[in-house]
Amino acid sequence: MRTICTALIVPARTSEPVRVQNIDVGQRALEDLVGGEIETVTRGDWDVCLNSDGVIANLPPNLRAAELMRDCGLDLADAARGTVVFLGRGTHGEPADAPGHLVKRAQDLYGARLAA
């Protein structure tokens, strides 16, 4: 069974827009988005999915995702490489829609309305 959630997707390339999109949150789909094996870090009511080999694979730094994480209390310094996916965290640890406060903070930082 596929689970669809609303994710906040932050590409590393600043020429690509930050977006809110409904995605399949299965491992394979998330790996396709981040370009490799995922590492998930939890902070409160949200998770951030990163490419676990981003530094080794020499993926481009994702300055926007690093800024958003730091602004929300998670400082992973060089870990944000390539495309980064933010999801919500359900009551029992299951993936959920990206929380509104995270989407709003991204809108505030990047000065654009992020449509689903």
URSULPE-V515198 format. One record per residue. N is the residue number from 1. RES is the residue in one small letter. SS is DSSP state (alpha for helix, beta for strand, coil for the rest). OMEGA is omega in degrees with one decimal (* if undefined). Layout:
n,res,ss,omega
N,RES,SS,OMEGA
N,RES,SS,OMEGA
//
This chain:
n,res,ss,omega
1,m,coil,179.8
2,r,coil,175.4
3,t,coil,179.9
4,i,beta,177.0
5,c,beta,174.4
6,t,beta,-177.1
7,a,beta,170.1
8,l,beta,-175.1
9,i,beta,-177.2
10,v,beta,176.9
11,p,coil,178.1
12,a,coil,-179.3
13,r,coil,-178.3
14,t,coil,175.9
15,s,coil,177.4
16,e,coil,-176.7
17,p,coil,166.9
18,v,coil,-175.0
19,r,beta,171.6
20,v,beta,-173.2
21,q,beta,172.8
22,n,beta,-178.0
23,i,beta,168.9
24,d,beta,-176.7
25,v,coil,172.6
26,g,coil,-175.8
27,q,alpha,-178.6
28,r,alpha,-179.7
29,a,alpha,178.2
30,l,alpha,177.4
31,e,alpha,176.4
32,d,alpha,-179.3
33,l,alpha,-177.0
34,v,alpha,176.0
35,g,coil,178.6
36,g,coil,-179.8
37,e,coil,-176.5
38,i,beta,168.9
39,e,beta,-178.3
40,t,beta,177.3
41,v,beta,-178.0
42,t,beta,175.1
43,r,beta,178.7
44,g,coil,-176.2
45,d,coil,179.7
46,w,beta,176.0
47,d,beta,171.7
48,v,beta,-179.9
49,c,beta,-176.2
50,l,beta,171.2
51,n,beta,-175.0
52,s,coil,179.7
53,d,coil,-174.9
54,g,coil,-179.6
55,v,coil,-179.0
56,i,coil,-179.3
57,a,coil,179.5
58,n,coil,174.7
59,l,coil,-179.1
60,p,coil,176.5
61,p,beta,177.8
62,n,coil,-174.9
63,l,alpha,179.7
64,r,alpha,179.5
65,a,alpha,178.4
66,a,alpha,179.1
67,e,alpha,179.9
68,l,alpha,178.8
69,m,alpha,-179.2
70,r,alpha,-179.8
71,d,alpha,-179.3
72,c,coil,172.7
73,g,coil,179.6
74,l,coil,-178.1
75,d,coil,179.4
76,l,coil,176.5
77,a,alpha,-170.6
78,d,alpha,-173.6
79,a,alpha,-177.8
80,a,coil,179.3
81,r,beta,-179.0
82,g,coil,179.6
83,t,coil,-179.6
84,v,beta,-177.7
85,v,beta,176.7
86,f,beta,177.4
87,l,beta,171.7
88,g,beta,178.4
89,r,beta,-178.9
90,g,coil,-177.8
91,t,coil,-177.6
92,h,coil,177.1
93,g,coil,-179.7
94,e,coil,177.2
95,p,beta,178.9
96,a,beta,177.5
97,d,coil,175.5
98,a,coil,-177.1
99,p,coil,-178.0
100,g,alpha,-178.9
101,h,alpha,178.4
102,l,alpha,178.0
103,v,alpha,179.2
104,k,alpha,179.4
105,r,alpha,176.9
106,a,alpha,177.4
107,q,alpha,179.4
108,d,alpha,-177.9
109,l,alpha,-172.1
110,y,alpha,172.2
111,g,coil,-179.4
112,a,coil,174.3
113,r,coil,-179.4
114,l,coil,-177.3
115,a,coil,176.2
116,a,coil,*
//
